[in-house]
Amino acid sequence: MATSKLPHDSPCCGKKKDDFIPDSRLLNPLTLPTSSLFKFSSKDGEIRANETACIAAGIPVKNVQFTIDKLGLNIPRLKDQRLVVIDKINKELDDETFDINDLEEKVAGEYFDDGTGNWPRFFTTLRWVLGAGAEGHLTIKSFWKALANHPPTLRPTWENLKEIMADPGEIDPLMRELIYIAVSVTNGCEYCIASHSAAALNKGITHQMFGELMAITGATNMINRFANGYKIL
């Protein structure tokens, strides 16, 4: 899918940064949170502050907007190039033979796993348009990358997971996947929900069974919260 190149034929914005005097309001890319602080307009390619993400990260929205303005990130050339990227990805996602969530993650894998360790041009735009698929992919990629930097942690974590999920014990393989899904829903791990739901489907779960599982999990979590919230001390 990711065969054509992204826009790259225009000069960079280096002139915008000539004689630049650092300002405390300017975001430092080395200290940014993992969540994206930006969102985009698919109508004109404008980059904007993602207020929800900024508040969650404790970063003033005005600082994000200051950075956008100071670096000239909304000049016509960049907005036009973002529109090309957004249009290209939307065309790749226009495939009714795939579930949209699976397709977003598949395309994210093609753009973010080029084997060089470098992020693609217009990374933040790609991340935004690919939505949950990109977030799930980047989350698990970062998780395993972090573990890979510390083999003593990676090895037992991976071996323990394989042993538990493949163990021919009293709980059959499908039930193991269902338990994994229920816990992942409770903990909010979108990547684990998606990957183990796919595994459960391969092991024979029906969509009706999956619906019942989600209903039971949701009801249980709600009752648990009520029980904890209204307990008498």
C-alpha positions in Angstrom: 0.0 0.0 0.0 2.6 2.6 1.0 4.3 2.7 -2.3 4.2 6.3 -3.5 6.4 8.8 -1.8 5.3 11.6 0.4 5.8 15.2 -0.5 9.5 16.2 -0.4 10.2 18.5 -3.3 9.9 21.9 -1.5 12.7 23.7 0.4 12.7 23.4 4.1 11.7 26.2 6.5 15.2 26.9 7.7 15.0 30.6 6.9 12.2 30.8 9.4 14.6 29.8 12.2 17.5 32.1 11.2 18.5 34.4 14.1 16.0 32.6 16.3 16.1 33.4 20.0 15.0 30.5 22.2 11.8 31.1 24.2 10.5 29.1 27.2 7.1 28.8 25.5 8.6 26.9 22.5 8.0 23.1 22.8 11.2 21.0 23.1 10.8 17.9 20.9 13.1 16.0 23.3 10.7 16.5 26.2 7.3 16.1 24.5 4.9 13.4 25.9 4.1 10.4 23.8 0.6 11.5 23.1 0.1 13.8 20.1 -0.4 17.4 21.0 -1.6 18.3 17.5 -4.5 17.8 15.3 -5.2 18.7 11.7 -7.8 20.0 9.3 -8.6 17.7 6.4 -10.1 20.7 4.6 -7.1 23.0 4.4 -4.2 21.1 6.0 -3.9 23.4 9.0 -2.1 22.1 12.1 -3.8 23.0 15.4 -3.4 22.4 19.1 -5.1 19.3 20.4 -6.6 20.8 23.5 -7.7 17.5 25.1 -4.2 16.0 24.7 -2.6 19.3 26.0 -4.7 19.4 29.1 -4.0 15.7 29.8 -0.3 16.2 29.4 -0.2 19.4 31.5 1.1 21.5 28.6 -0.5 24.9 28.1 -2.5 25.1 24.8 -1.1 28.6 24.3 2.5 27.2 24.2 1.5 24.7 21.5 -0.1 27.5 19.5 3.0 29.7 20.1 5.2 26.9 18.7 3.0 26.5 15.6 3.1 30.2 15.0 6.8 30.8 15.8 7.9 28.0 13.5 5.6 28.9 10.7 4.0 25.5 10.6 0.9 26.8 8.8 2.5 28.4 5.8 0.6 27.6 2.6 3.3 25.2 1.3 3.1 23.0 4.4 -0.7 23.1 4.5 -0.8 22.0 0.8 1.7 19.2 1.4 -0.3 17.9 4.4 -3.4 17.8 2.3 -1.5 15.6 -0.2 -0.6 13.2 2.7 -4.1 13.2 4.1 -5.6 12.5 0.7 -3.1 9.7 0.0 -3.8 7.9 3.3 -7.5 8.3 3.0 -7.3 6.6 -0.4 -5.3 3.7 1.1 -7.9 3.4 3.8 -10.8 3.2 1.2 -10.8 -0.6 1.1 -14.1 -2.2 2.2 -12.6 -5.7 2.3 -10.8 -4.7 5.5 -12.1 -3.7 8.9 -11.2 0.0 9.2 -9.3 -0.5 12.5 -7.3 -3.4 11.1 -6.6 -1.4 7.9 -5.4 1.7 9.9 -3.0 -0.5 11.8 -1.8 -2.2 8.7 -1.0 1.0 6.9 0.6 2.4 10.1 2.9 -0.6 10.1 3.9 0.1 6.5 4.8 3.7 7.2 6.4 3.4 10.6 8.4 0.2 10.1 10.8 1.0 7.3 13.6 -0.8 9.0 15.8 2.4 9.2 14.8 3.5 12.7 13.9 6.9 11.2 10.4 8.4 11.3 8.8 9.3 8.0 8.2 12.8 6.8 4.9 14.3 8.0 4.9 11.8 10.8 2.5 13.8 13.0 0.1 14.2 10.1 0.3 10.4 9.3 -0.3 9.6 13.0 -3.4 11.8 13.1 -5.0 10.6 10.0 -4.4 6.9 10.9 -6.0 7.4 14.3 -6.3 4.5 16.7 -4.5 2.2 14.3 -1.4 4.4 14.5 -1.7 4.8 18.3 -2.0 1.0 18.9 0.9 0.3 16.6 3.2 3.0 18.1 2.3 1.9 21.7 3.3 -1.7 21.2 6.3 -0.7 19.1 7.5 1.5 21.9 6.7 -1.2 24.5 8.8 -3.9 22.8 11.5 -1.4 21.9 11.8 -0.3 25.5 12.1 -4.0 26.6 14.6 -4.7 23.8 16.9 -2.1 25.4 16.9 -4.1 28.5 17.2 -7.9 27.6 16.9 -9.0 31.3 13.4 -7.6 31.3 12.5 -8.6 27.8 13.4 -12.2 28.0 11.3 -13.2 31.1 8.4 -11.0 30.0 8.2 -12.7 26.5 8.9 -16.2 27.8 6.3 -15.8 30.6 3.6 -14.7 28.1 4.4 -17.5 25.7 4.3 -20.1 28.4 1.0 -18.9 29.8 -0.8 -18.6 26.5 0.5 -21.8 25.0 0.3 -24.0 28.2 -2.0 -27.0 27.5 -3.6 -26.7 30.9 -7.2 -27.0 32.0 -8.2 -23.7 30.3 -8.5 -24.1 26.6 -6.8 -21.7 24.1 -10.0 -19.8 23.2 -10.8 -19.2 26.9 -7.3 -17.9 27.5 -7.8 -15.4 24.7 -11.2 -14.3 26.1 -9.7 -13.8 29.5 -6.9 -11.7 28.0 -9.4 -9.6 26.1 -11.5 -9.0 29.2 -8.5 -7.9 31.2 -7.3 -5.7 28.3 -10.7 -4.0 28.1 -10.6 -3.3 31.8 -7.1 -1.9 31.6 -7.8 0.0 28.3 -5.1 -1.6 26.1 -6.4 -1.0 22.6 -3.6 -2.9 21.0 -4.0 -6.0 23.1 -7.8 -5.9 22.5 -7.3 -5.8 18.8 -4.6 -8.5 18.6 -6.2 -11.0 20.9 -9.7 -10.4 19.4 -8.2 -11.4 16.1 -6.6 -14.5 17.8 -10.0 -15.4 19.3 -11.7 -15.2 16.0 -9.1 -17.5 14.5 -9.8 -19.9 17.4 -13.6 -20.0 16.6 -15.3 -17.3 18.6 -18.4 -16.0 16.9 -19.5 -12.3 16.8 -22.4 -13.1 19.1 -20.0 -14.7 21.7 -17.8 -11.6 21.4 -20.7 -9.3 22.0 -21.7 -11.3 25.1 -18.1 -11.2 26.4 -18.1 -7.4 26.0 -21.5 -7.1 27.8 -20.3 -9.2 30.7 -17.0 -7.4 31.0 -18.7 -4.0 30.8 -21.3 -4.9 33.4 -18.8 -6.4 35.7 -16.6 -3.3 35.6 -19.6 -1.1 36.3 -20.7 -3.1 39.3 -17.1 -3.2 40.6 -16.9 0.6 40.4 -20.3 1.0 42.1 -19.3 -1.5 44.8 -16.1 0.3 45.5 -17.7 3.8 45.4 -20.6 3.0 47.6 -19.0 0.7 50.2 -19.7 1.5 53.8 -16.6 1.9 55.9 
